[in-house]
Amino acid sequence: MIKIQNIYYMLAYAFYQLQQDGIWEGEVEQFENTLDLLGELFYQGLRIQVKQGLKQEYRSKQEVRKEIRGKIHFLETVKRDGFQKQQMVCSYQQMTKNCQHNQIIKTTLKLLLDSPIEQKRKNKLKRLLRYFYEIEYISLEHVQWKKEQKRGSFRYQFLITLCYLIVKGFIQKDEKGNIKFRKFLDEQRMSRLYEKFLLEYYKKEMPMLTVKASQISWVIDEGETFMLPKMQTDIMISNQEKTLIIDAKYYENIFYTRQDFGTKTIHSKHLYQIFTYVKNQDKEQKGNVYGLLLYAKTEEEDT
């Protein structure tokens, strides 16, 4: 597991809004687990958003009315004997806070209140719940997270990403459907956070270079490539002369222990992967493309 302090710094680089707002400047060492850290960041980010006002969106509303508003649904009105009752079935656009983003945030807030985070943090979060009185809870099982993380302001994107990390990284259900909480982010979510942190770190710290996550095309003499896997790099750093491809790896245990000799080695598939990236990117065979496997150092590797 990566130290809590380092996870905070990873989040700070991965999400520029965290730096821009100065969302939280406390002592990172006070947190015993990652869920508590994300709970505090969620509170601080939401507190700022509540002060500035929750977002509102236009949503379609249909109701029976005596006064005409928006579009009249004549067939529905006839079915309800509306003309005799002097009532119309109308639909219209209404500005409301009861939108998808706010529903996700409120539902995640409720989950945090039921989680094993510190009670003082729960008390702070509970005070924010009153600002969501007109917003409905929703099921988070079918939320299209990638789509939702790209919508709205940067602050909302940050909050929705925190919701995603909390919901997908910490919550698990048993066979009976009961919710249980992990205290640390699962390996899959940590791996994605590590990749995003590295990409944004190099973008910020090396503005003189081109930094992006590019796809590499297969270099083959003939034939179709549609059956070949996509070569999606984590980070590609380049200038006019050279290119460095970085493959970010996050594993609880970095090394593979050989059964025959008991020695620790790097996973061979990682070497083959970065070698393939370099060879296919160096299409003209100039020798100016380099590869780097970059592993996150975990506390387990110190033992």
HUJOLIN-V749822 format. One line per field, one symbol per residue. phi: phi as a letter, one per 30 degrees, with the letter a starting at -180 (. if undefined). burial: + if it has 16 or more other C-alpha atoms within 10 Angstrom, else -. Layout:
phi=???
burial=???
This chain:
phi=.deeedddddddddbedddddheabdddddcdadddddddddddddedddddjddbbdbdbcadbdcdbicccdddddechddddhbbdbbadbdbddceddddddddeddddcdddddddddddddddddcdccddbdcdcdddddddcciddddddddddedddddcbcbcddciddbcdcbddddddddddddeddddddddbddcdbaccccddcbdajdcdddddccddbbcbbdcbbccccdbbbebdcccdddciccbdedddddddddeddddddchdiccbbbcccddcddddc
burial=++-+--++-++++++-++----++---+--+-+++++++++++++++------++--------+-------+----+----+----+++++-----+++++++++++++-+++-+-+----+--++-----+--+-++-+-------++-----+++++++++++++++++---------+++++---+++-+++++++++++-------+++--+-+------------+-++++++----+++++++++--+-------------------++-++++++------+++----+++-----
